[in-house]
Amino acid sequence: MDELLLSKIRLAIVAELLASQWASFSELQKSVGTTNGNLSAHLGKLVEHAYVEEEKSFVDRRPHSRYRLTPLGRERMIAHVRSLQMLLEKEPQS
């Protein structure tokens, strides 16, 4: 399993980004349902480990950040899901 994706917030961020080309900070904040500070910290870890790419710009003189999943992030998410599936397959059947 991927240690970075064991956090439910980071897992939710990556899952959200799987389905979109780019997502703004505010879109992620709404979908993940966490505070700005908490989301920022978790995004920072994902960016630091190259799972997520960050693009910053200004729109109408306001800062605008958007994010997308990198190929490495997609690969790690798929591997994480496969690990979880293998754990489920090993469980004894009732």
C-alpha positions as CSV (number, residue, x, y, z in Angstrom):
1,M,0.0,0.0,0.0
2,D,1.0,3.6,-0.6
3,E,1.7,5.3,2.7
4,L,1.0,8.7,1.2
5,L,-2.5,7.6,0.1
6,L,-3.5,6.2,3.5
7,S,-4.7,9.6,4.5
8,K,-8.4,9.9,3.7
9,I,-8.0,13.5,2.6
10,R,-5.1,12.8,0.2
11,L,-7.0,9.7,-1.1
12,A,-10.1,11.9,-1.7
13,I,-8.0,14.5,-3.5
14,V,-6.3,12.0,-5.8
15,A,-9.7,10.3,-6.5
16,E,-11.2,13.6,-7.4
17,L,-8.3,14.4,-9.7
18,L,-8.6,11.1,-11.4
19,A,-11.9,12.2,-12.9
20,S,-10.8,15.7,-14.1
21,Q,-8.2,17.3,-16.3
22,W,-7.6,20.2,-13.8
23,A,-9.4,21.2,-10.6
24,S,-9.2,24.5,-8.8
25,F,-8.5,24.8,-5.1
26,S,-12.0,25.8,-4.4
27,E,-13.4,22.8,-6.4
28,L,-11.3,20.4,-4.4
29,Q,-12.2,22.1,-1.1
30,K,-15.9,21.6,-1.9
31,S,-15.6,18.0,-3.0
32,V,-13.2,16.9,-0.2
33,G,-15.0,18.9,2.5
34,T,-12.1,20.1,4.5
35,T,-10.7,23.4,5.6
36,N,-8.5,25.6,3.4
37,G,-5.5,25.1,5.7
38,N,-5.9,21.3,5.9
39,L,-6.4,21.0,2.1
40,S,-3.4,23.2,1.5
41,A,-1.2,21.0,3.7
42,H,-2.3,17.8,2.0
43,L,-2.0,19.2,-1.5
44,G,1.5,20.3,-0.5
45,K,2.5,16.8,0.4
46,L,1.1,15.5,-2.9
47,V,2.9,18.2,-4.9
48,E,6.1,17.5,-3.0
49,H,6.0,13.8,-3.9
50,A,5.1,14.6,-7.5
51,Y,1.7,12.9,-7.4
52,V,0.0,16.2,-8.2
53,E,1.0,19.2,-10.4
54,E,0.2,22.7,-9.2
55,E,-0.3,25.7,-11.4
56,K,-0.7,29.2,-9.9
57,S,-1.9,32.3,-11.7
58,F,-3.9,35.4,-11.1
59,V,-7.5,35.9,-12.4
60,D,-8.9,39.4,-12.0
61,R,-6.0,40.2,-9.7
62,R,-6.8,37.3,-7.4
63,P,-4.6,34.3,-6.9
64,H,-5.9,31.1,-8.6
65,S,-4.4,27.7,-8.0
66,R,-5.4,24.6,-9.9
67,Y,-4.2,21.0,-9.7
68,R,-4.0,17.9,-11.8
69,L,-2.8,14.3,-11.2
70,T,0.6,13.5,-12.7
71,P,1.3,10.2,-14.4
72,L,3.2,9.1,-11.3
73,G,0.2,10.0,-9.1
74,R,-2.1,8.0,-11.4
75,E,0.2,5.0,-11.3
76,R,0.5,5.1,-7.5
77,M,-3.3,5.4,-7.1
78,I,-3.8,2.4,-9.4
79,A,-1.2,0.4,-7.5
80,H,-2.8,1.4,-4.1
81,V,-6.2,0.2,-5.3
82,R,-4.7,-3.1,-6.5
83,S,-3.1,-3.6,-3.1
84,L,-6.4,-3.1,-1.4
85,Q,-8.1,-5.5,-3.8
86,M,-5.5,-8.1,-3.0
87,L,-6.2,-7.7,0.7
88,L,-9.9,-8.2,0.1
89,E,-9.2,-11.4,-2.0
90,K,-7.2,-12.8,0.9
91,E,-10.0,-12.5,3.4
92,P,-11.6,-15.8,4.3
93,Q,-15.0,-16.3,2.7
94,S,-18.0,-16.8,5.1
